[in-house]
Amino acid sequence: MDESGSGARVVGAGSAVGSGRRPRGFLRRVSGRLLRRKPVLVLAVGVLVVAVLYAGLVPLLMPVDDALVDFSISRRPPGFEFAFGTDNAGRDVFVRVAEGMRISLFIALATALGSALVGMLVGITAGAFGGWWDRLSMRVVDAVNSLPSLLLSLLIVAMYRGSVLAIVLALVLTHWTSIARVVRSEVLALRHAEFVQAAQLRGLPRWQIVRWHFVPVATGQVVIGVVLLIPHAIWHESTLSFLGVGLPPHRASLGTLLSDAQSSILLGDWWLLVFPAGLLILVTLAVSVVGGHLQRKSQVLQDISEWP
């Protein structure tokens, strides 16, 4: 009985080890180690998670019609009833900031992905094929970079005021060039690599070489570019809406909220400026911290993509 019992215990222990289960408290130890080594990164990720949940859930759980006006509760300071106070029209600033954060994040993400797609396509083709296409692509990049991006965006958005699509297209047309340059330089550095030359000697078509070797390396740089473009796009969208050529005044965005606070701050309504501006600064700083961390780790992604 003792031998069988001990055997059962040994088999049970072996099955627990063989199942690959992590010991209890493993995630807690890993998170604690990460918090001790990179507290700023953990804080930045936490800020982004909270901001995304705030922007995504609050407008759904507390829907408010922007066209409704209630002057009986207008200009109330932050308190128990209204955490962020109310604006001049009696609308809850807590909900308005969440709506503004949501539309600003959507425009920024769409701009970053669109710029990454255009920049990756131009950069890979220019670096891989070279010749006249490379020279033409780089001259277009130089021409776009020579124009002030804000003025060009103002010109495009002013023709289609209040259109989210126009804002995204204007920002994409002025922000794809940096990714195109970085991707082209990465592809040019790989054209003379040994594994690329071996693939050419094997008679592989050029499109397969691009797919198997150039695209993985470019993807790592594009991911970093997308993350770093998000705060830049948020500031550009906010600037366009603040200047009155972006979204209409009744539609909440960080730019329109800051534009409304411009006139209210002189009347003592400080909360109309502090909360949207504070959230804007926190989100952009958090994304910049995460982007900087990914940029430092980009060499690891490149080494993995170069494995045979």
VMD Tcl script that draws the C-alpha trace (Angstrom):
set ca {
  {0.00 0.00 0.00}
  {2.88 2.34 0.81}
  {4.69 1.58 -2.40}
  {1.58 1.99 -4.50}
  {0.73 5.21 -2.71}
  {4.18 6.61 -3.18}
  {4.10 5.59 -6.80}
  {0.83 7.37 -7.25}
  {2.32 10.48 -5.77}
  {5.36 10.27 -8.03}
  {3.21 9.77 -11.11}
  {1.01 12.65 -10.06}
  {4.01 14.92 -9.66}
  {5.40 13.83 -12.98}
  {2.13 14.48 -14.74}
  {2.02 17.99 -13.31}
  {5.55 18.65 -14.57}
  {4.90 17.02 -17.90}
  {1.78 19.07 -18.47}
  {3.91 22.18 -18.69}
  {1.91 24.13 -16.14}
  {3.57 27.12 -14.61}
  {3.89 27.12 -10.83}
  {1.34 29.19 -8.97}
  {2.40 32.80 -8.74}
  {4.53 32.70 -11.91}
  {2.72 35.59 -13.59}
  {2.92 37.59 -10.39}
  {6.69 37.10 -10.21}
  {7.15 37.98 -13.88}
  {5.03 41.12 -13.59}
  {6.87 42.12 -10.41}
  {10.23 41.64 -12.11}
  {9.11 43.70 -15.12}
  {7.80 46.41 -12.82}
  {11.14 46.62 -11.01}
  {13.22 46.67 -14.19}
  {11.04 48.86 -16.44}
  {8.60 50.82 -14.26}
  {8.19 53.62 -16.81}
  {7.24 51.16 -19.56}
  {4.74 49.39 -17.31}
  {3.23 52.74 -16.31}
  {2.98 53.81 -19.98}
  {1.23 50.58 -20.96}
  {-1.15 50.97 -18.01}
  {-2.00 54.52 -19.06}
  {-2.74 53.36 -22.61}
  {-4.95 50.49 -21.43}
  {-6.93 52.79 -19.15}
  {-7.25 55.44 -21.88}
  {-8.49 52.92 -24.46}
  {-11.02 51.43 -22.04}
  {-12.15 54.91 -21.01}
  {-12.57 56.04 -24.61}
  {-14.29 52.83 -25.68}
  {-16.63 52.08 -22.79}
  {-17.76 55.43 -21.40}
  {-19.56 56.65 -24.58}
  {-21.34 53.28 -24.77}
  {-22.37 53.15 -21.13}
  {-23.20 56.86 -20.84}
  {-24.49 57.97 -24.26}
  {-25.11 61.69 -24.57}
  {-26.61 63.59 -27.50}
  {-24.23 66.41 -28.41}
  {-27.12 68.43 -29.85}
  {-28.97 68.59 -26.52}
  {-28.44 71.70 -24.40}
  {-29.31 72.16 -20.73}
  {-28.30 75.59 -19.46}
  {-29.60 74.83 -15.98}
  {-26.51 72.71 -15.27}
  {-24.01 74.57 -17.43}
  {-20.52 75.49 -16.21}
  {-20.65 73.31 -13.12}
  {-17.20 72.56 -11.64}
  {-16.01 68.99 -11.01}
  {-17.85 67.35 -8.16}
  {-19.72 64.27 -7.04}
  {-22.44 64.58 -9.69}
  {-20.13 65.45 -12.59}
  {-16.58 64.16 -12.17}
  {-15.12 66.47 -14.84}
  {-17.77 69.20 -14.55}
  {-20.00 70.48 -17.34}
  {-19.40 72.80 -20.28}
  {-21.25 75.93 -21.38}
  {-24.08 73.85 -22.86}
  {-24.54 71.68 -19.78}
  {-22.93 68.59 -21.29}
  {-20.95 66.18 -19.12}
  {-17.24 66.82 -19.74}
  {-16.37 63.32 -18.52}
  {-18.35 61.82 -21.41}
  {-17.27 64.49 -23.88}
  {-13.58 63.87 -23.21}
  {-14.13 60.12 -23.70}
  {-15.86 60.76 -27.02}
  {-13.10 63.12 -28.08}
  {-10.43 60.61 -27.11}
  {-12.17 57.89 -29.10}
  {-12.43 59.88 -32.34}
  {-8.88 61.20 -31.96}
  {-7.48 57.70 -31.38}
  {-9.44 56.38 -34.37}
  {-8.11 59.11 -36.67}
  {-4.57 58.64 -35.35}
  {-4.64 54.86 -35.76}
  {-6.13 55.08 -39.26}
  {-3.51 57.67 -40.20}
  {-0.66 55.56 -38.83}
  {-1.82 52.39 -40.60}
  {-2.45 54.20 -43.89}
  {0.93 55.94 -43.76}
  {2.63 52.64 -42.91}
  {0.95 50.87 -45.84}
  {1.91 53.54 -48.37}
  {5.40 54.00 -46.95}
  {6.07 50.25 -46.84}
  {4.90 49.77 -50.43}
  {6.99 52.64 -51.78}
  {10.05 51.84 -49.67}
  {10.16 48.12 -50.50}
  {9.61 48.57 -54.22}
  {12.10 51.43 -54.44}
  {14.82 49.53 -52.59}
  {14.18 46.15 -54.22}
  {13.81 47.19 -57.86}
  {15.97 50.32 -57.95}
  {16.49 52.07 -61.28}
  {14.11 54.72 -62.48}
  {11.42 53.73 -59.99}
  {13.79 54.29 -57.07}
  {14.83 57.70 -58.38}
  {11.22 58.74 -59.06}
  {10.02 57.57 -55.64}
  {12.74 59.46 -53.81}
  {12.05 62.64 -55.79}
  {8.38 62.38 -54.76}
  {9.47 61.89 -51.15}
  {11.69 64.97 -51.36}
  {8.87 67.00 -52.89}
  {6.40 66.05 -50.14}
  {8.98 66.72 -47.41}
  {9.74 70.15 -48.86}
  {6.14 71.27 -48.22}
  {5.03 72.23 -44.70}
  {2.92 69.28 -43.57}
  {0.54 71.39 -41.48}
  {-0.15 73.87 -44.29}
  {-0.72 71.06 -46.79}
  {-3.09 69.33 -44.36}
  {-4.94 72.62 -43.81}
  {-5.37 73.06 -47.54}
  {-6.80 69.58 -48.03}
  {-9.05 69.53 -44.97}
  {-10.39 73.05 -45.65}
  {-11.87 71.77 -48.91}
  {-13.89 69.07 -47.07}
  {-14.62 70.51 -43.64}
  {-16.04 68.16 -41.04}
  {-15.02 65.00 -42.90}
  {-13.11 62.37 -40.92}
  {-12.02 60.73 -44.18}
  {-10.55 64.01 -45.42}
  {-8.56 64.43 -42.20}
  {-7.18 60.88 -42.43}
  {-6.25 61.24 -46.11}
  {-4.60 64.62 -45.50}
  {-2.50 63.23 -42.66}
  {-1.59 60.09 -44.62}
  {-0.43 62.13 -47.62}
  {1.91 64.14 -45.40}
  {3.25 61.40 -43.09}
  {4.13 58.36 -45.24}
  {7.51 59.65 -46.37}
  {9.44 58.95 -43.17}
  {8.43 55.28 -43.20}
  {9.27 55.01 -46.90}
  {12.80 56.30 -46.31}
  {13.44 53.95 -43.37}
  {12.10 50.89 -45.20}
  {14.08 51.73 -48.35}
  {17.30 52.01 -46.36}
  {16.67 48.62 -44.71}
  {15.99 46.98 -48.07}
  {19.08 48.52 -49.66}
  {21.19 47.18 -46.80}
  {19.85 43.66 -47.45}
  {20.23 43.61 -51.23}
  {23.88 42.56 -50.94}
  {23.41 40.18 -47.99}
  {24.63 36.61 -48.47}
  {21.23 34.97 -48.03}
  {19.69 37.32 -50.60}
  {22.47 36.62 -53.10}
  {22.04 32.87 -52.46}
  {18.34 33.18 -53.21}
  {19.12 35.01 -56.44}
  {21.62 32.30 -57.48}
  {18.95 29.66 -56.89}
  {16.84 31.43 -59.48}
  {14.05 32.58 -57.19}
  {11.79 35.26 -58.67}
  {12.27 38.75 -57.35}
  {8.80 38.90 -55.84}
  {9.54 35.80 -53.75}
  {12.78 37.35 -52.49}
  {10.81 40.46 -51.55}
  {8.18 38.39 -49.76}
  {10.54 36.08 -47.85}
  {13.40 38.43 -47.00}
  {12.53 42.10 -47.47}
  {8.98 42.18 -46.07}
  {9.84 40.60 -42.65}
  {12.66 43.10 -42.10}
  {10.47 46.01 -43.20}
  {7.63 44.86 -40.96}
  {9.66 45.44 -37.81}
  {10.44 49.02 -38.85}
  {6.84 49.62 -39.92}
  {5.48 48.51 -36.52}
  {7.77 51.01 -34.82}
  {6.75 53.69 -37.32}
  {3.05 53.06 -36.65}
  {3.50 53.41 -32.89}
  {5.56 56.59 -33.22}
  {3.12 58.12 -35.72}
  {0.09 57.76 -33.43}
  {0.94 60.64 -31.04}
  {2.05 62.78 -33.99}
  {-1.28 62.18 -35.73}
  {-3.21 62.94 -32.53}
  {-1.50 66.32 -32.25}
  {-2.13 67.09 -35.93}
  {-5.81 66.19 -35.68}
  {-6.15 68.27 -32.53}
  {-4.44 71.19 -34.25}
  {-6.73 71.02 -37.28}
  {-9.87 70.87 -35.15}
  {-8.53 73.60 -32.85}
  {-8.04 75.88 -35.87}
  {-11.63 75.25 -36.98}
  {-10.99 73.29 -40.19}
  {-11.23 69.78 -38.75}
  {-14.30 68.31 -37.13}
  {-17.36 70.54 -36.56}
  {-17.58 72.28 -33.16}
  {-20.51 70.17 -31.89}
  {-18.63 66.91 -32.52}
  {-16.32 65.99 -29.68}
  {-12.61 65.56 -30.33}
  {-9.61 66.64 -28.36}
  {-9.11 69.55 -30.76}
  {-12.70 70.81 -30.55}
  {-12.70 70.48 -26.76}
  {-9.53 72.53 -26.52}
  {-11.02 75.08 -28.89}
  {-14.09 75.41 -26.66}
  {-11.87 75.77 -23.60}
  {-10.03 78.68 -25.20}
  {-12.88 81.08 -24.54}
  {-14.06 79.46 -21.29}
  {-10.73 79.56 -19.50}
  {-10.97 83.35 -19.17}
  {-14.26 82.90 -17.31}
  {-12.63 80.61 -14.75}
  {-13.77 77.28 -16.22}
  {-10.35 75.67 -15.80}
  {-11.67 72.09 -15.98}
  {-12.60 72.51 -19.63}
  {-8.90 72.85 -20.44}
  {-7.21 70.71 -17.80}
  {-8.92 67.38 -18.46}
  {-8.71 67.15 -22.29}
  {-5.22 68.69 -22.36}
  {-4.01 66.44 -19.55}
  {-5.33 63.33 -21.26}
  {-3.79 64.41 -24.55}
  {-0.37 64.86 -22.94}
  {-0.58 61.60 -20.99}
  {-1.53 59.51 -24.02}
  {1.09 61.01 -26.30}
  {3.81 60.55 -23.68}
  {2.75 56.95 -23.03}
  {2.75 56.07 -26.74}
  {6.14 57.74 -27.15}
  {7.56 55.63 -24.30}
  {6.24 52.40 -25.84}
  {7.50 53.44 -29.28}
  {10.94 54.23 -27.90}
  {11.08 50.80 -26.25}
  {10.14 49.09 -29.52}
  {12.74 51.14 -31.36}
  {15.45 49.91 -29.00}
  {14.29 46.34 -29.56}
  {14.15 46.65 -33.35}
  {17.52 44.97 -33.78}
  {16.09 41.78 -32.26}
  {13.31 41.73 -34.85}
  {15.83 42.22 -37.63}
  {18.04 39.38 -36.35}
  {15.05 37.00 -36.22}
  {14.03 37.90 -39.78}
  {17.54 37.13 -41.03}
  {17.60 33.59 -39.68}
  {18.06 31.01 -42.49}
}
mol new
graphics top color blue
foreach p $ca { graphics top sphere $p radius 0.5 }
foreach p [lrange $ca 0 end-1] q [lrange $ca 1 end] { graphics top cylinder $p $q radius 0.2 }
display resetview
